[in-house]
Amino acid sequence: MEKESSMPPNNIVRAEANNLIEIRTTFPSKEEAVDCGTQLVQSKLAACIHVEGPITSIFSWQGRIETVEEFTCCCKTLTTKLDACQTRIKDIHPYETPQIVFVQCAASSDYIAWMQESIQTHRKSHE
C-alpha cells in the first residue's frame, strides 16, 4: 500500500506561498455590496468579488438582538492588498462597525497567477 503524501496536488499552492486572502463583509442592500465590489476591483484592491444574498443576519447591537436582511460581499485579494482593501471597505461602508473578516486560502496556481495579474499595478516608465 502506497503512503499518502501530505503535499497538495501539483496545481494547488499552499496558502503561505500564494498569499490569497478572502475578505467577507455584509451590506444592507445588493446595490451597496455591488458598488463596494466594483470599487475594489476597479482600484485593483481585489481581483474578484462575489455578491450573495439576501441572507438573514442575527446579532447583538447596542444591547438588542437584531435580525436583518443583508447581502454578503466576498472579496478575493492578496495579503499585500489586505490593509488597503480593509481601509477602502471602511471608508465606503454605511455601517458604524462593519463586519470585515478574512481568511487565508489556498487555490490553484493558475488562479493565483490570474489574481496577481489582475491586481498588479503597472507603473509607467519615464523615457
Secondary structure, DSSP 8 states (H G I E B T S, - for coil): -----SS--TTEE-HHHH-EEEEEEEESSHHHHHHHHHHHHHTTS-SEEEEEEEEEEEEEETTEEEEEEEEEEEEEEEGGGHHHHHHHHHHH-SSSS---EEEEE-EEHHHHHHHHHHH--------
